[in-house]
Amino acid sequence: MFYPVENKDLTIEYGDILAARCTMFNFRDRDTFIGPTGDDEMCNFYMMYYVDGDRSMSEKYCFSDGPSNYYWEMDPIINYVPSSIEKSASSLED
């Protein structure tokens, strides 16, 4: 479920945007809802961090429960997919 960081020199700074996108196909004849079981849709983006120094961050959690609070279209750069990412990474085969 967790993958190692590919670019170990990466520094995330104030104002940077971190996003995950899942592309799924519902092969069942009923709706699939978000939830914690194997019968539910689970598109999660986890990130672990540490604080370098004596002080901890004032906010320990960053959470959005999906489109009800944020839409991809709200941010002009979040739809930009770098050329280093294969288009098939966010598409379904016919």
HUJO-V937403 format. One record per residue. N is the residue number from 0. RES is the residue in three letters. PHI is phi in whole degrees, -180 to 180 (999 if undefined). OMEGA is omega in whole degrees, 0 to 359 (none if undefined). D_LAST is the distance of its C-alpha to the last C-alpha in Angstrom with 1 decimal. Layout:
BEGIN
N_RES_PHI_OMEGA_D_LAST, N_RES_PHI_OMEGA_D_LAST
END
This chain:
BEGIN
0_MET_999_180_25.9, 1_PHE_-103_181_28.0, 2_TYR_-119_179_27.5, 3_PRO_-71_177_30.5, 4_VAL_-68_180_31.0, 5_GLU_-79_181_30.0, 6_ASN_-107_184_32.5, 7_LYS_-71_178_35.8, 8_ASP_-92_182_37.6, 9_LEU_-69_175_35.5, 10_THR_-121_178_37.7, 11_ILE_-93_185_36.4, 12_GLU_-120_178_38.9, 13_TYR_-53_179_39.8, 14_GLY_95_177_37.4, 15_ASP_-69_178_34.4, 16_ILE_-113_175_31.1, 17_LEU_-113_183_29.1, 18_ALA_-145_174_25.7, 19_ALA_-132_178_22.7, 20_ARG_-132_178_19.2, 21_CYS_-113_175_16.8, 22_THR_-115_186_13.1, 23_MET_-130_175_12.4, 24_PHE_-124_178_10.5, 25_ASN_-90_182_13.1, 26_PHE_-87_182_12.7, 27_ARG_-93_179_16.2, 28_ASP_-98_177_17.8, 29_ARG_-143_179_20.0, 30_ASP_-67_175_20.1, 31_THR_-113_183_20.1, 32_PHE_-113_177_22.9, 33_ILE_-69_180_24.1, 34_GLY_175_188_26.7, 35_PRO_-92_184_28.2, 36_THR_-107_178_27.0, 37_GLY_-67_176_24.1, 38_ASP_-89_183_23.1, 39_ASP_-107_174_22.8, 40_GLU_-81_179_20.6, 41_MET_-135_175_22.2, 42_CYS_-109_185_21.3, 43_ASN_-122_176_24.6, 44_PHE_-126_180_26.1, 45_TYR_-107_177_29.4, 46_MET_-143_176_31.9, 47_MET_-108_181_35.3, 48_TYR_-144_173_38.1, 49_TYR_-136_179_41.8, 50_VAL_-106_180_44.7, 51_ASP_-90_180_46.9, 52_GLY_133_185_50.5, 53_ASP_-85_187_52.7, 54_ARG_-98_174_50.9, 55_SER_-98_180_47.8, 56_MET_-70_180_45.4, 57_SER_-72_176_46.5, 58_GLU_-104_182_43.0, 59_LYS_-87_186_41.6, 60_TYR_-127_173_38.2, 61_CYS_-130_187_35.5, 62_PHE_-146_169_33.2, 63_SER_-136_181_30.9, 64_ASP_-90_171_29.3, 65_GLY_105_190_26.4, 66_PRO_-55_179_25.8, 67_SER_-63_180_29.0, 68_ASN_-110_185_30.9, 69_TYR_-153_177_28.7, 70_TYR_-118_178_25.8, 71_TRP_-56_184_23.9, 72_GLU_-69_182_25.2, 73_MET_-71_184_28.8, 74_ASP_-121_184_28.9, 75_PRO_-65_183_28.3, 76_ILE_-93_183_27.8, 77_ILE_-74_176_25.5, 78_ASN_-84_178_22.5, 79_TYR_-75_178_23.5, 80_VAL_-111_181_21.4, 81_PRO_-57_182_23.6, 82_SER_-64_179_22.7, 83_SER_-74_179_23.2, 84_ILE_-95_179_20.0, 85_GLU_-67_180_16.9, 86_LYS_-59_181_14.3, 87_SER_-68_180_11.7, 88_ALA_-68_180_14.1, 89_SER_-132_178_13.1, 90_SER_-147_179_9.4, 91_LEU_-112_176_6.4, 92_GLU_-72_178_3.8, 93_ASP_-75_none_0.0
END
